[in-house]
Amino acid sequence: MPEFDLWIIYALAFGAVLLGVQGLYWYFSRTKLENKAINRRLALNERLQSASEVLDKLRRERGLGGGTGLAMFAWLEELVLQTGLRVEPMNLLMLTIGSAIVLFLLFGYLLGYGILAVAFAMISAVAGVYFALRIIRARRITRFGDQFPEALDALVRSLLAGHPFRVALGLVAREMPDPVGTEFGIIADEVAYGLDVATAVDNLVRRVGHEDLPFFAIAVNIQTQTGGNLAEILSGLARLVRNRIKLRLKVRALSSEGRLSAIFLSLAPFILFGLITLISPDYFVSVKDHPVVMPALFAGLALLAIGNVIIYRMVHFKV
């Protein structure tokens, strides 16, 4: 009987811990969702005094109007702009330099501290930062594309209710989370402070970089110049965007095998190298200084890169 009572105590203690962990998970997940529901523009509205200050703050955070002014760096400024990151150019430069120093220590340990290690470190640091920005940009554009049809539906409902286009933009800015909420809020503020609608929408296309946004810009620009039923046009555009999203998801599902093959084939040599080193640490020591090792290593990495490019072109194509 005492053993049975002890098992009851164990079960109750386990249930209490499980419920406590579940309660903490629900609390933090709900708080995270609530924080996501408030976009950056609304958060700044609570802290700053006027809408002009909010617009100026958002533009400075996104790097608008504060670029280098050099044409050769225009592509980099546009890339950082479309990532949505609140990062200064100097901080980005310091991050690249810091990454290069760390990589120089790594390559110096493997190849010796010389010009070759410096070259590899600089190239790897610049390429790493560039591809990191590309990945962040792609993820933000994907989030915007997922929210874009809902934003168009909200615009259509507001226009059908009789609201002007600027008021409809403000409604989307209040109701939608980031990135759509803040981006449409910037349009509404720019129009409110005197910028014409066509220019504000064209600025949206440049800030976001989503491939469906030019359709929206063309529809709005034609309507502002010649008139027409904008609500009907945007309703048709929302259906078009949803159909394109469905087709992209279908293509992504059909090409998933190729992407997994690329990941596996890319990681297999490194995993094999690590396993062999773990099982037999002295296996590669005897051939480390052989003159054929470095050319063979570079040739293998080059062939691996070429294979990844070919597979990427096979499984990634515009829809």
Buried (B, 14 or more C-beta within 10 A) or exposed (E): EEEEEEEEEEEEEEEEEEEEEEEEEEEEEEEEEEEEEBBBBBBBBEEBEEBEEBBBBBBEBBBBEEBEEEEEBEEBBBBBBBBBBEBBBEEBEEBBEEBBEEBBEBBBEEEEEEEEBBEBBBEBBEEBBEEEBEEBBEEBBEBBBEBBBBBBBBBBBBBEEEBEBBEBBBBBBBBBBBBBBBBBBBBBBBBBEEBEBBEBBBBBBEBBBBEBBEBBBBBBBBBBEEEEEBBEBBBBBBEBBBEBBEEBEEBEEEBEEBBEEBEEEBEEEEEEEEEEEEEEEEEEEEEEEEEEEEEEEEEEEEEBEEEBEEBEEEBEEEE
